[in-house]
Amino acid sequence: MADHEFSTIKHSDHLLLDQPLLRLPSELLRKNFRSAHFTIEKDTSALKTLLKDSATAAVSGRASQQDVLRSLDSMLARMRGVKRKLTTCADDEARLHAHAAARIAHLDELYAITSVDDVKYEAWSRKRLDRLLADYMLRRGYNESARELAEQRGMENLVDTDTFVAMSRIRDALIKGSVVEALSWCTDNKKESLTSVQSKLEFMLRFQQYIELVRTQSSTKLTEAINHAKKHLIPYRATFPREVQQACGLLAFPPSSPASAAYADLYKPSRWTDLANLFVTTHNSLLALPAVPLLHVALSSGLSALKTPACHAYSSSSDTASASSDPTAAAASTFGHGVCPICSTELNELARAVPYAHHTKSHVEHDLRLLPNGCVYGKDRLEQQAKKSGLHADEIKDLRTGEVFPVESLKKVYIT
C-alpha cells in the first residue's frame, strides 16, 4: 500500500516546476498583441489625418493633381509598411501558438502516466531534464550549446532559445559599457509593461549615460550632461530623489578629485555589471520567468527531500576530531555514508544551505538499533535475519555487510 502511494504521480506537484513553460508563450503573445494593436492605432490615425488633409487641399484647390498623387503614394507606402509590420506580428503569433501547442502536448503526456514505475515516465523525465539543462545554459550565456541540445533532442518548441539569446545580447552589451540596446528594449516594453511594474531600469540607464558624460570632464560633454539631466533625470526627482541629488552634485566631483564615498561609487566600473543584473531581473519579472534557473529549483527540491540532520552533524574538523575520540560519535559520523546521497562527498556541501523537507509521517523502522559499524536497522528485522542465518540468541548480523556482532554491543536509537 505504501509503495503504491509513493509511486503514484501527483501531477499538480510536478507541474509546479513547469509553470514557466506555459507562462512565457502567453506573455509573449500578449506583448505581440500589444505591439500589433499599437501599430494599427498609430498608423491608422496618421493615415486618416493625411487622407483628410489631402482631400481638403484637393477640394479647396490648394493642392495640384501632382501633390494629391504624391500624398496618395505616401499613404500607400505607409500602408505597405503597416502590412509588413502586421505580417511579422502574424508570423510571431503563429510561432508562439505552435510553441504553446507543443508544450501543452508535452505536459499532457504526463497526465497519461499514473506511476513513476512506468517506462514512459522515465522518457518524459529525461526530456524534462534536457529542458532544464538547456534553460540553465541559456541563462549562463551558452547559447549555441543550448541550441544544439534542443535540436538533438527535438525540443526546439519546448526551449525559449530566442528569448534568452536576445536577453544575453543586451546583457553582454551592458557589461561592455553600452546602454543603446537596453534603452531600445525599454522603449519596446515601456507602454503598459515597465510602467505597470514601476521598474527603475530606464532611469538607471539614463543615469549611467549622465555619469559617462560627466566622467569625460569635457566642457562640451558637461553641457550635454546638464541638458541630458534636465530631459531624462529631473522629471524623476519625486520618484528617485537620492539619485537625482547625486546627479546634481556629481558635477562638482570629477573622477580625479578626492570625492566622498557616495560620489566615488558612481564612477566604479562595477556599475555596468549591476546594470546588467538589473536588466536581467527586470526582463525575467516582465516575462514571468523565475529569478533562478529551474535546474537549481529542481536540485534544491531533491536535496531538501533527502536531507536529514544527521547528514551534516559531524562535517566540521572539530566535530571529526571529537568523533574520533568518541566511539558513539564515530559511529554517528559514518551514519548514512555509502547509503545516503546527501552524505556523499559530491552532494554534502551542496545540500548544506537547503532546508529540511516537511514530513508528516515517519517511514523509518520501529525500535531502531545502532550497530558498532554505524549501520542502523529495526530490532525485529535483525532478530528475524539472525534466526534465518542460524546465529546464537546473543548474536545478530549486519544485513548489508554480513558482519556478526553480540547483542549487547547494540545501542537503541531515538529520533527527535
N, C-alpha and C positions, 0 to 999 in steps of 0.2 A: 504494500500500500504506500509506504514511504518512498520507495524507488519510483513508483508511478507518479507520485506527487512532484518529485524533483525533476523528472524527465519531461513532464508536461510543459509545453512552451506557453509562457504568458506573453501574448502578443503585444499587449499595451506597454509592458515593461521594455520589450525590445525596441518598440517604436520611439521611445523617449530619446534614443541615440540618433534616430533617423529623421527627426523633425526638420532640420535644415535641408534635407533632401528635397522636400516639397515646398518649403518656405521660400527658398531663393528663386525658383522659377516664378512663383506667384508675385514676389516683389519686383522682379524684372519685367513681368508682364504689366504690372501696374505702372512702372516707370515708362515703359514703351507706350502705353496708352496715353499717359500724360504728355509725352513728347509729341505724339501724333495729334492730340487734341490742341496743344499749344500751336503747332504748325498750321493747322486748319484755321483756328481763330485769328491768328496773326495775319496770315496771308489773305484770308477771305476778307478781313476788314480793309486791308490795304488795296485789294483789287476792287472792292466796292467804291472806295474813295476815288481811286484812279479812274474807274469807269464813269462815275458821276461827274468828275471834273472834265473828262474828255467830252462827254455828251453835252454838258452845259456850254463848253467852249465852242463846240461844233454848231449848236443851235443858235448861239448868240453871234456867230460869225467871227469870234476872236481867234479861232484856230483854222488853219488851212487844211485842205484834204491830206497833204503830206504829214502835217502834225497829227492828225487823227490816226493816220496809218501807223505812224511811229508809236503812238500811245497804245494802239492795238497790239503791235508787235511786242511792246514792253510787257503788256498784260499776258500775252501768250507765253513769252519767255518765263515770266514769273509762275504761271500755271504749270509749265513743264517742270520747273524747279520743285513746286509743291508735289507734283506727281512722283518725281524721283525720291523725295523725302518720304512720302507715304508708302512707296514701293519698298524702300528699305525697312520702314517700320513693319510692313506686312510680312516681309521675309523674316525679320527678327521674331515677330509674333508666331509664325509657323514653326520656326526652330524651337522656340520656348515651349510651344504646345507639344511638340514631339518629345522634348526632354521631360515634360511633366507626365506625358502618357507612358514613357518608358519607366519612369520612377514609380508611378502607380502600379504598373505591371510587376515591377521588381518587388515592391512591398506586398503585392497581392500573392506572390509566390509563398511568402512567409505564412500567410493565413491558410494556405493549403497544407501546411505542415503542422502536425499536432505534438510531435515528440522530438526531443533532441537526438534520440537514437535513430531517427530516420536518416537515411543516406542523403536525401535531398537537403536536409538541414546543414550537413557538412559542406555541401557545394554552395549553398546560399551564404553561409558564414564566411567561406573563403572569398566570395565575391565582395562581401561587405568589408572584410579585412583589406582587400585590394583597394576598395574605395577610400578607406581610412588612410592607407599609406599614400595614395595619390593626393588626398586632401592635405596631409602633412607636408609632402614635398612641395606642393603649390604654395603653401603658406611660408615655407622656408626659401622659396625662390628657385627651386629645382624644377623649372617649368618643363624643360624638354624631357627629363626623366619621367615626370608625371604624365606627360602626353604619350610617351612611348608605352608606359604601363597601361594606360587606358586603352590604347589601340590594340595592344597584345591581348588584353582580357576582353575586348569587345564591349567596353562600357563607357564609350565616349559620351553618351547621353546621361550617364549617371555621375559624371565628374564635371565640375564647373571650371573647366580649364580657362576659357576666355575671360571669365570674370576675374580670376586670380592673376592671370597674366597681365591684364590691364592694371590691376592694383599694384603688382610688383613693379611695373614700369614707372608708375607715378612715385612709388616709394623710393625706388632707386634714384630717380631724378632729384627728389628732395634730399637724399643723403649726399648727392653730389653738388648740392647748392643751387638748384633751380626750382622756382615755385610756379613756373608757367603752366606746366601740366596739371598741377594740383589746383590752381586757380580756375583753369578751364573745366576741371571736374566739378568744382564748386558752382560754377555758372550753370552747368548742365543739371545740377541737382538742387539748386537753391530754392526754386519755386516749390512750395508745399512739402519739401523734404528737410533740408538743412534748417530752414526757418522753423519748422514744426518741432524739431528736437532741440532747438536753441543751441546749435553747435557753435563753438568758438574757433573752428578751423580756419574759416576765411579771414577772420580778424587777425589771427596769429600769423597767417601767411603774409598779409599786408604789413603787419608789424615787423616781420623779418625783412621785407623789402625796404622798409624805412631804415632799419638798422644797417643794412648793407650800404644804403646811400650815405648815411652818416659816417660809416667806417672809412670811406674814401677821403673825407675831410677836404674835398674839392669844393671851391666856392659855388661852382655850377651845380654840383650834386647836392650841396647843402640847401640851396634854393629849391631844387627839385624835391628834396626830402620834406621841406616845410609845406610845399604845395601838396605833396602826397599825404602828409599827415592831416591837412585840412580836409582833403577829399575822402580819405579812407579810414582815418583813426578818430578824429574829433567827433564825428557823428555817434561813436560808440562810447563816449565818455560817461554816460549813465550806466551802461552795461558792464564796461571794463574800466572803472575809474583808476585803478592802480596802474594798469599797463599804459593808459593814456598819459598819466602823470609822469611815468618813467620815460615815455617817448618825448615829452616836452623837456624834461631835464637832461636827456641824452645829448642834446646839442652842446651842452656845457662840459661834457665829459668825453673827449675823444679817446680812442683806444690807447694812445701813448701816455695819457695822464694817469696819475695815481688815483684813479676813481674809487669810489666806495664800492663795497661788495655788490650792492644792488645793481649798479650800472656795469661793473666788470663782468657780471654773469651774462649780460646781454650780448657781449662780444664773444662768448665762448663758442668754439666750433661744434660743441655737442648739442647746441640748439637745433641743428639740422636733423640730428638723429631723433630728438624729441618731437620735432615737427613730423617726421616720417612715422613715428609711433602714434602720434595724434591722428594722422590721416588714416592709418590702418584701423584704429579704434573706431573712428567716425564711419569709415567705409563699412566695417562689419556690423556696426549698430544700425546703419541705414538699410542694409540688406538682410537683417535678421540672422546674421551669421554669429556663431559662438565666438567668444573672445579668444579661446584656446583651441588648438587642433582637436578634432574629435578623437584622434588616436590617444591623446592624453586623457580624455574623459573616460574612454573605454578601459585604458590601462589602469587608471586610478580606481575605477569601479571594481575591476577584477582583483587588484591588490587589496583593496579595502575588504572585499568579501572573504578573503583568505587570511587576513591579518589577525593575529591574536596577541595578547600582552606578552606571552612567552617568547614571541619572535624577536623582541628587542630587549629582553630582560637582562641579558649578560653580553652586551655588544661592545661596551667600552673596555679600555685596557684595565682600569681599576677593577671593574666587575670580573674581568677574566682572571685577574690575579687572585681575587677573593674566592673565585670559583675553584681555582687550582688547590687552594688550601682547605676547602670545604667539600667533602665528597658529595653531599647532597646538592650543593650549588653546582658542582661539576656535572652531576647528572642532569640538573635542570638546564645548564648551559648548552648541553648537547641535545636537549629535547627538541624533536622535530627535524633535526638535521638529517638529510637524506630522504625525508618523507615530505616535509612541509616546503612548498615552493618559496614562501616568504623567508624562510630561514636560509635559503641558498645564498651564496656569495653574490650572484648576479642581481637578485631582486631585493635583498635585505635593505640596502641603502635607499633604493627607490621607494620602498614602502614605508620608510620612516615617517614621512610627513603626512601620509594619508590617514584619515580617521578609521576607527574600528567600525565594522559593519553592525547594523542594528539587527540582532537576532531575537525573535520572540520565543524560540524553542531551543532547547539544548539537545543535540543529537549525539553526545558522547555516550560511551558505555557506562553502565551502572557500576558503582563501587570500584573505582579505578585503583590500580596498584602500580607503583613505580619500581621497575627492576633496577638492579645495580648498574646496568649498562645504559640507563637513561630512557629506555622504552617504557611506554605506559599501555596497559591493557585492562579490560574488565576482569574482575576476580572470577566470575563464573566461566568465562571463556578460557582462562588459564587452567582452571581445575578440570574442565572438560578435555582440554588438549593433553593435560598430564595423564588422565585416565586412558585416553586413546593411545598414548605413547608408552604406557606400561610403567610409568615412573612410580617411585615410592610416594607415600602420602605426604611426606615433608619436602617434596621437590616439585618444581614447576619448570617449564621450558619456554624460552622466548619463541613466539610464533613466527618471527621473521628470520632471526639468526640461528635458531636451534640451540642456543646456549642453555645449560641447565643450572638453576640456582636453588638454594634452600629457601623454604617458605619464610623463614624468619628474617631473611635479607630484604624482603619486600617492604615497601612503605606505602601507607594509604595516602591517596591524593585527594585534596579538597579543591573544588573550583569555586572561586568567589566572584 
